[in-house]
Amino acid sequence: MLDLSRKLTDKLVIDDKEYALDLSFDTVLKMFEMMRDEDIPEYVKPHFAIRMLISKSLEGETREEKAKAFNDAFENFSVEELSKVFKSLFEEHISLADVKDNHVEYDLAGNPMKTTASNSGQEKAPYDIRFDGDYIYASFLQAYGIDLFDVQGKLHWKKFNALLSGLPEGTKFMEVIKIRKWKPQKGDSAEYKEEMRRLQKDYALPNEIIEENEEYEEEF
C-alpha cells in the first residue's frame, strides 16, 4: 500500500551495508518470470531474485562482473539465509499484504491473490499480469495516457499496482475481469448465458476451467 506521507525507501540493508533496490515494475515482473521458471532449481531462485533487484548497486559493468560482486558480498550466506532475506524483502517491498477489497497481494511466484475485507482467506485473482499484458497496456494508455514501454525502468512497482487497481470501468482490462467473474443468475436468458460462456472461453486464463452447466440463483 502506498503511504503518501512518506517517500518510497527502496533499499536492502545487510549488516552495515545498504543496497539500492530496483523496484521498477518491469524489473519486478522479470523477477516473477524467473521465479515461475520450472527449469531453474528452487533453491537458487532467491539468490537470482535478490541479485536482479540489487543489480544496479553491484560493482561491475557486465553480468559476470556483477555476479562475482554478488557472490563476494553474500558468500557467507547459506541457501536458507538467502531465502529468509528474500522473503523479508518480498514482504516489505513487493507483496501488498495489507491492502483490502479490490486490491491484490502477490505470492512468491508473482501470482495475484485476491483479498477481501470480509474474508481473511485468499483466492486466485481473475487475471495474470503476464497473460493479460495486452489488456493492461491498452487500459493504462486509455485511462492514464501512460505507455508502459516508455516508463520501463521508471514506474515504481507500488505505483504500477495502485494504478492497476484503480483502472476505471470501460477499460479493456476491467471488461475482461467482469467477463471472467461473471456467473449466471436467475432471470438471465439462455442466449445471454450462452454468449457470456463463449466470452469466458475466449478470455479464459491458461488452465482455467469454465463450468458449462453451472447454475446460480439470486439470493433473497
N, C-alpha and C positions, 0 to 999 in steps of 0.2 A: 504494500500500500504506500502511496506517495504521501510523505509528510511535508506539506508545503511550508512549514515553519522552519525547516532545516535544509541545508544544502545536501545533495547526494554525496555521500562519502564512500568512495569505491576503492577500498584498499584491503589487502590481506596482511595481517601482522603475524609474523612468525618470530618468536623470541623478541629480539630488539630490531628486527629488520622489517621494513614495510615494502610491499609490492603493490603498485597501482594495478587495479583491475580494469580490464577492457570489457565493459558491460554493454557495448552497443548491441542492439537487438540481433544483428546478423551474426555476430560472434557467438552469442548465446545459442542461436539456432544451429550453428555449425557444431557447437558442443553437444547439443541434444542429438544431432545426427550421428556424431561419433558414439555417444552413449547407447544408441539403438543398434549400432553395427554389430551383427552377430559374429562377424569374423574377428573381432577384437576381443581378446580374453577379458573377462570381467575384472580380474584383479589389477589390470593395468589401466582401466578406464579412469579411475580417479587421478592417477598420475598424468595422463594425457589431458584431462579436463582442466586441472589446475594449471598445467603448462600453457594451454590455449588461452586461459583467462589472464595470465600474468606475462604473456609473451613480450609485450611492449616494455616491460620492466627488466627483462633479462638482457644481459650483455651479449653482444654479437649481432651480426648482420644476417647471417644465413641460418636456416633451420637447424643445421648441425651444430653451429656455434651456440645457439640458444638452448638446444637440447643439452649440450655439455654444461652450460651455465646452470640450468635447472638441476641436473644430476649432481653437480658440485654443491649446490645450495641445500639440496634435500637428501644427500647421500646417507645421512644418519636416521632417516625416517623409514620405518617398516611399512609394509603394504597396509597393515591395519591402521597405522598412524596417519598415513596419507588419506585413507578412506575417511577417517574422522575429520581431518582438515577439510576435505571436500564437502562432506555432509554439513559441517558448520558454515562453510562459505555459501553453500547452496541455500540453506535455510535462511541465512541473513540477507543475501543479496538477490536471489533468483526466485525462490518459491514465494508465492504470495499467500502465505498460510493464514493470515488474519483478515482476508477480505471476505465479503459476505454477498449473499444473494446472487446477482448475475455475474459476479466476478469469478475468477478461477484461480486455483493454485496448480502447481505442476509437480509431478513425481520426478524421480531422479533420471528418468529416461525422456523427460520432456513431454509426457502425455498430459494434456489438460484434464484436471479433475474438478468437476463442478461441485461447489459447496453451497449450501443453503442455510439461512438463518434458522429455519425450523427443523433442520435435520443435520445432526452433527456428523453423519456419515458422508461418504463420498460416492459419486457415480461418475462414469465416463462422460465427459462433456461431449456435446454433439458436434465437435469439429476437431480437425487436426491441422496444426499450423503448416506443416509441410504439404499435405494433400490439398489444403484449401488456399494455397498461396495465390492463385489467380483471383479468387474471390476477395481475399484480404487486400491484395494490391489494388484492385479496382475500387473497393469500398473506401480505402484511405484516400485515393485520388478523388473520388466523388465527394466524400464528406468533408475532407480537410484540405484538399489540394496538395497532398503530400505524395510525392513519387518516392516509394520506398527504396528504389535503387539509388536515388540521389542522396538519400540520408544514411546509406550504409556507412558504418564507422562513426556515425554522429548521433543518431537517435538512440537514447538510452533504453535499455530493456524495460524498465519500470514505466517509462513514458509510453513506450510502444503498447504495453499491456493496458495502461489507462485509456489510451485512445481506442484500442481494440474493443474493450468492454463498453466504451461509450459510443460505439457506432450507432447512428440513428436508424429508425425504421426507414425502409425504402432502399437501403443499400443492398447490393447483391449478396454480401455475406450474411446479413440479417435475414434476407429472404430464404437463403439456403438453410439457415438454422431453423427457421419456422417450419420449413418442409420436413426436415429431419425429426423435429419434435412433435409433429402432428400425430394425433391419434383419433380414430373415428369416434364420433359422438352420436348419440341418439338424435335422429332427425336429419342426419346427413343423407343426401340422396345416393343411390347406388353409383350414379355417374360421377358424383363428386369424390366418393371414396375410391373409385377406380382410378380417377385422374391423380389423386394425391398419392396413391400407392405407386403409380407409374413414376411420378416425380421423385418419390423417396428412393426408388430403384436407381433413377438417373443420378441422384445426388448422394447416394449411399457412400459411406466411408469404406475403406478396404476391410474385408472380413465382417462387415455389418450384416446382420440377418434381419430381413424385413418380414414381419409376420403377415401372411396372406389373409388369414381368416380371423384375425383378432378383432373382437368387438368390444366396445366400451359403451357404457351408459352414463348419462349425465347424473351427477349426484344431486340429490334434492335435500 
